[in-house]
Amino acid sequence: MSNLLRDLREALSGVTVIAGEDVDQRYWSDWYRGHPTRPLALVRARSTDDVSAVMSFCNRHRLPVIVQGGLTGLCGGAEAEADAVILNLERMSGVEAIDLDAGTMTVLAGTPLETAQKAAEAKNLLLPLDLGARGSCTIGGNIATNAGGNNVIRYGMTRAMVLGLEAVLPDGTVLSNMNSLVKNNAGYDLKHLFIGSEGTLGVVTRAVLQLQPRPLFRAAALLATASFDALVGTLTAVRRGLPGSVDAFEVMWPEFYGIVTSEMPKERLPIAQVHPFYALVQVSGNDEAHLAASFDEILFACSERELVTDAVLAKSEREIEAFWAMRDAVAEFQRLVGPRTGFDVGLPLRKMEAFVEHARVGLASRFPGAITAFYGHLGDGNLHLMCHVPNVTTQPKKEIEDIVYSIVRDLRGSISAEHGIGKARTAYLNYSRTESEIALMQTLKRAIDPNNILNPGRVIAV
Ligand SMILES: Cc1cc2nc3c(=O)[nH]c(=O)nc-3n(C[C@H](O)[C@H](O)[C@H](O)COP(=O)(O)OP(=O)(O)OC[C@H]3O[C@@H](n4cnc5c(N)ncnc54)[C@H](O)[C@@H]3O)c2cc1C
């Protein structure tokens, strides 16, 4: 192996190649922390040429390559393997250009999402992708996972923002698809091969993103409802009352609300009573007076119709931030409750309640005392579940997953609405995809990566 490393260093002159024994543990796994492993080596690429050279070398030597962005992935896709080279892109960071007329941004794949958001903001534009991991996750990782996040209800997932990209294929070929046209039907739209395929078909190195005009004002409310139907009724009322202006409709079940507010003094809780459902709703636009008045009127009408039973309107940007901090405190679940098994399932709106009920009952009867916390993006049909089983040395992940994914399968939902399959969920892919869909995925993988060296074992087995 040391000869191989020496050859790799030679092939990549000037590029940082760190031998396995010197690789910092930070690079051994992503947030999933399945089986953190010391890799064979770590390469810190600086350019597309570096990435191409790594891929070409590793393809010739049949060396597995695992791509890493910001390592915030939640299903083990970027986790190291003992026999693999880690290709880390964090040095490929920076916004190359912003076209004010077209409202587009050209950005390197290793750029942290928050850096790209701020660059857009500085030009009075909006990069609408937003998620709790914004400070660490990278544009390349966002594209590879087709990340969703907080604003999908209004702006769609990452896929909707990518106009073009550059990717390096497993054999080192650089595929430039840096399209900046909104309309371009000249042949297959190849960028979609790389969006959401979790680095199994190519390494994304640059991208052209569609930005949006930045709404000048936002308003937010935390509200409570007595039933799921009332929640859906409220979502419909806000969407119809302020068409195209709803940024987020984040639903929290009471266990979740209790956990994320557990460290707040009771008198500071925006809503102190226990309700069956809570929702954080955000709208935005340019006419502040109209936005505030309409939002207020809609919520008032919802309470008159007995859809909303309690509501607190944020009175300042600070209060809006405080609402979001509460919702984003989900990242603290492990500290507040303990180790958890997390889910991000996709379900038709009308099946969400059944899913919650079945999962709650199924998990409680198998694991008495299990703590389950549900929350999600109602308008996108995306529900999250965190489950913690107390008094065990190791969380029974596999059994928890078997229970939850079987319910999703029976309700014909998706086992992953946004985080992806990675390494952790490959065994369940057929719960949400047909045989012929999986066969076509395998055909694509074999055609593009015949030696199965790029992110092997992720998404599908070949
Ligand atoms: C606190 C927190 C909140 C989160 N919230 C959300 C959320 O709301 N919505 C959501 O969708 N996700 C969310 N995530 C998951 C995660 O942030 C996203 O999946 C993110 O897009 C991953 O980006 P990354 O750069 O960290 O990728 P990594 O974790 O490094 O990699 C993820 C996958 O993409 C591949 N990859 C990375 N970079 C590239 C590249 N340049 N080319 C090809 N393949 C690549 C990796 O091999 C791996 O398979 C959250 C995670 C955390 C920790």
Ligand as a Chemical Component Dictionary entry (heavy atoms), coordinates in Angstrom:
data_LIG
# 
_chem_comp.id                   LIG 
_chem_comp.type                 NON-POLYMER 
_chem_comp.pdbx_formal_charge   0 
_chem_comp.three_letter_code    LIG 
# 
loop_
_chem_comp_atom.comp_id 
_chem_comp_atom.atom_id 
_chem_comp_atom.alt_atom_id 
_chem_comp_atom.type_symbol 
_chem_comp_atom.charge 
_chem_comp_atom.model_Cartn_x 
_chem_comp_atom.model_Cartn_y 
_chem_comp_atom.model_Cartn_z 
_chem_comp_atom.pdbx_ordinal 
LIG C1  C1  C 0 -27.828 20.102 12.059 1  
LIG C2  C2  C 0 -28.137 19.521 10.703 2  
LIG C3  C3  C 0 -29.279 19.935 10.032 3  
LIG C4  C4  C 0 -29.569 19.407 8.767  4  
LIG N1  N1  N 0 -30.711 19.817 8.140  5  
LIG C5  C5  C 0 -30.995 19.337 6.915  6  
LIG C6  C6  C 0 -32.178 19.764 6.232  7  
LIG O1  O1  O 0 -32.976 20.531 6.745  8  
LIG N2  N2  N 0 -32.388 19.265 4.992  9  
LIG C7  C7  C 0 -31.530 18.396 4.385  10 
LIG O2  O2  O 0 -31.777 17.988 3.262  11 
LIG N3  N3  N 0 -30.420 17.966 5.019  12 
LIG C8  C8  C 0 -30.132 18.413 6.254  13 
LIG N4  N4  N 0 -29.002 17.969 6.898  14 
LIG C9  C9  C 0 -28.122 16.982 6.248  15 
LIG C10 C10 C 0 -26.900 17.610 5.543  16 
LIG O3  O3  O 0 -26.593 18.860 6.054  17 
LIG C11 C11 C 0 -27.110 17.721 4.078  18 
LIG O4  O4  O 0 -27.247 16.425 3.560  19 
LIG C12 C12 C 0 -25.982 18.442 3.314  20 
LIG O5  O5  O 0 -26.469 18.688 2.014  21 
LIG C13 C13 C 0 -24.685 17.670 3.240  22 
LIG O6  O6  O 0 -23.648 18.522 2.785  23 
LIG P1  P1  P 0 -22.128 18.242 3.172  24 
LIG O7  O7  O 0 -21.273 19.191 2.421  25 
LIG O8  O8  O 0 -21.968 18.254 4.643  26 
LIG O9  O9  O 0 -21.944 16.777 2.585  27 
LIG P2  P2  P 0 -21.190 15.521 3.202  28 
LIG O10 O10 O 0 -21.812 15.123 4.482  29 
LIG O11 O11 O 0 -19.731 15.748 3.209  30 
LIG O12 O12 O 0 -21.559 14.452 2.089  31 
LIG C14 C14 C 0 -22.877 14.032 1.867  32 
LIG C15 C15 C 0 -22.921 13.111 0.651  33 
LIG O13 O13 O 0 -22.614 13.847 -0.532 34 
LIG C16 C16 C 0 -21.404 13.364 -1.131 35 
LIG N5  N5  N 0 -20.673 14.570 -1.568 36 
LIG C17 C17 C 0 -20.244 15.600 -0.813 37 
LIG N6  N6  N 0 -19.685 16.548 -1.585 38 
LIG C18 C18 C 0 -19.762 16.102 -2.850 39 
LIG C19 C19 C 0 -19.356 16.611 -4.114 40 
LIG N7  N7  N 0 -18.749 17.800 -4.234 41 
LIG N8  N8  N 0 -19.590 15.873 -5.229 42 
LIG C20 C20 C 0 -20.194 14.662 -5.139 43 
LIG N9  N9  N 0 -20.590 14.117 -3.977 44 
LIG C21 C21 C 0 -20.382 14.832 -2.852 45 
LIG C22 C22 C 0 -20.714 12.562 -0.055 46 
LIG O14 O14 O 0 -19.894 11.546 -0.614 47 
LIG C23 C23 C 0 -21.895 11.989 0.706  48 
LIG O15 O15 O 0 -22.418 10.878 0.034  49 
LIG C24 C24 C 0 -28.705 18.457 8.174  50 
LIG C25 C25 C 0 -27.560 18.052 8.864  51 
LIG C26 C26 C 0 -27.270 18.561 10.110 52 
LIG C27 C27 C 0 -26.031 18.098 10.797 53 
# 
loop_
_chem_comp_bond.comp_id 
_chem_comp_bond.atom_id_1 
_chem_comp_bond.atom_id_2 
_chem_comp_bond.value_order 
_chem_comp_bond.pdbx_ordinal 
LIG C1  C2  SING 1  
LIG C2  C3  SING 2  
LIG C2  C26 DOUB 3  
LIG C3  C4  DOUB 4  
LIG C4  N1  SING 5  
LIG C4  C24 SING 6  
LIG N1  C5  DOUB 7  
LIG C5  C6  SING 8  
LIG C5  C8  SING 9  
LIG C6  O1  DOUB 10 
LIG C6  N2  SING 11 
LIG N2  C7  SING 12 
LIG C7  O2  DOUB 13 
LIG C7  N3  SING 14 
LIG N3  C8  DOUB 15 
LIG C8  N4  SING 16 
LIG N4  C9  SING 17 
LIG N4  C24 SING 18 
LIG C9  C10 SING 19 
LIG C10 O3  SING 20 
LIG C10 C11 SING 21 
LIG C11 O4  SING 22 
LIG C11 C12 SING 23 
LIG C12 O5  SING 24 
LIG C12 C13 SING 25 
LIG C13 O6  SING 26 
LIG O6  P1  SING 27 
LIG P1  O7  DOUB 28 
LIG P1  O8  SING 29 
LIG P1  O9  SING 30 
LIG O9  P2  SING 31 
LIG P2  O10 DOUB 32 
LIG P2  O11 SING 33 
LIG P2  O12 SING 34 
LIG O12 C14 SING 35 
LIG C14 C15 SING 36 
LIG C15 O13 SING 37 
LIG C15 C23 SING 38 
LIG O13 C16 SING 39 
LIG C16 N5  SING 40 
LIG C16 C22 SING 41 
LIG N5  C17 SING 42 
LIG N5  C21 SING 43 
LIG C17 N6  DOUB 44 
LIG N6  C18 SING 45 
LIG C18 C19 SING 46 
LIG C18 C21 DOUB 47 
LIG C19 N7  SING 48 
LIG C19 N8  DOUB 49 
LIG N8  C20 SING 50 
LIG C20 N9  DOUB 51 
LIG N9  C21 SING 52 
LIG C22 O14 SING 53 
LIG C22 C23 SING 54 
LIG C23 O15 SING 55 
LIG C24 C25 DOUB 56 
LIG C25 C26 SING 57 
LIG C26 C27 SING 58 
# 
